[in-house]
């Protein structure tokens, strides 16, 4: 869905998964600094919005999700996953319950499959699942923002900011009252700095939650059964995940950033060495310079210098080996 905020001065459209909103509005680093200072907002109206209503909504979702939500207090934000039978991540949901409805925003392009799965699991439960993407848009206010949410907006408050579910017709008036606007590249830079994994970027078809640091944040270890729980419990209690998420400081002298999937190798082995992982998201940060998240094999030494393609990379541990 194309955002009306692409008509704002300086807006440059994003590409790929984030198509439909602005990558930036002409000054990437200024936009990052504004967000870091708690000013402005980010248009995330390309994300899917799904709601669940009905008396059984929390107890029903509790059976399907990796998160403990049966007693989720109204207004408390949480993250949750849906796993395959083998424990691989299939969906990631950013949730809040307003006392009557569970609101979730999800990655662009994923809501169709998510809704189809939820509909297939309704059985006799008193729940209704709805795609609200055409009616509501997600807008992000950064941590420290003193902006007031519009009256009636559903708010998801987290440590890194507030996500608002706004009627789409209010996007332009919201932007006029709460600018300056920041693009998704600025939002992504702060996400990478915060080591926050994103579905489809830090995950692939075989990612399990332990690899990307989602145990405890999106996966509750003391709740009842859900699809994929056996894998989660087995890795947690008996083993280690095959890969781990790392944070990379990239060589700032390079003109271009390594793209998603760029192979990672030991620097000592050179560009022809054995591949040990790959870059998931690389960004330019207003203070740290070029940085990235990446997945590497668990046994890669934590202090080993790496190369991403031909770009030197120093790693910091996100998930312990």
QUIJO-V183839 format. One record per helix or strand. SS is the DSSP state (A for helix, B for strand). FROM is the first residue (numbers start at 1). TO is the last residue. If there is no record, write none. Layout:
SS/FROM/TO, SS/FROM/TO
//
This chain:
A/4/7, B/12/13, A/16/18, B/22/24, A/28/36, B/41/43, B/48/53, A/57/64, B/78/83, B/88/97, B/101/106, A/111/120, B/128/131, B/136/142, B/154/158, B/161/167, A/168/178, B/181/182, A/184/193, B/208/208, A/209/212, B/215/215, B/219/219, A/229/238, B/243/250, B/263/266, A/267/269, B/277/285, B/289/297, B/306/308, B/311/317
//
